Amino acid sequence: MAAEIPYRIRRSERARRVRVTVEAATGVEVVLPRRAPEREAARAMRELGPWVARRLAEIERGRAELGLGEGVVPYLGERDGRLLVPAGDWRPAAERWYRRRAREEIGPRLDAACARAGTRWTTLSIRGQRTRWASCSPSGAMSFNWRLLMAPQPVLETVVWHEVCHLEVPDHSPRFWALLERRCPDHRTHQRWLRRYGPALVL
């Protein structure tokens, strides 16, 4: 099974062990420590081949359930409009557009949530994080993944509330979850949606 799955190798100065990642946008990547021999990548794929295959199937199933065929991308969960992009590879232009829109969509939602909570955020960054959807620093600096603009609006708003609650409780203690429950009672439903379909939200 593993031999049939294409993958690429990336060397990392920071890696201390072999790591395999599976993403809809980039496919299968094996991260190797700088001095590890390439045969370690093949060994990892042999060992993790069944998991990799399941993960790829889950992503494809998620895209199919969302109706995301080639060239189809959602905006806040909707797929009705059209986005005109340059000829050729349209993805870089589309990502730039999503990043601009993310700032416009997320900023007012942060303001509204903080006004209700009686808190304050300081800066807003829009990024393309590979492993997280958002973060909140102790200083109130907020960072959000632009791909959240592809999720339904209630999912985006749940993530906003999650980070706003971190302004009061920085960890994921029972106190944090109780606060999020009060501020966003249906957060579990939207978090489940993001866990299931988040990997499929790619250009």
C-alpha angles and dihedrals in degrees: 000000000000092000090060094054114086116223140167130224125230125187118219129192089203098048115106096181140018113280131188121204129186120199133164093229100046105022121217119348128182113203114206130191110250096259100036115116117246091243086074088068092054091047091051091051092050091052097041098034095110092049092047091050092050091048093051090049091050091053093049091046090051093051091048092050090050092047093240104156125164110310093008117120127167128228113209087339096307126114102183103103134066130240116204113213135172120277117268121029102013097183100086092052091046092050091051089052093049091049092054092046092047091062091048093048100040101042096064091043090053090049092050095046093047091048089055093044096044092235136115136225122208112200136008124214125184112208143163099237114181098209108028140044100212145344141199123208124211088254092057096257109153127206125187133183112242090220088074085079086071093058124083115278095251089055092053091048091050091055090049090053091047091058094041089055088055088064086070101030113027097192136055095253123143087264090060094049091047090053092048090048090056095045097039110019095181096048093118092061093052094043090054089051091052093048091051101040105020095093089056094057099098136119 
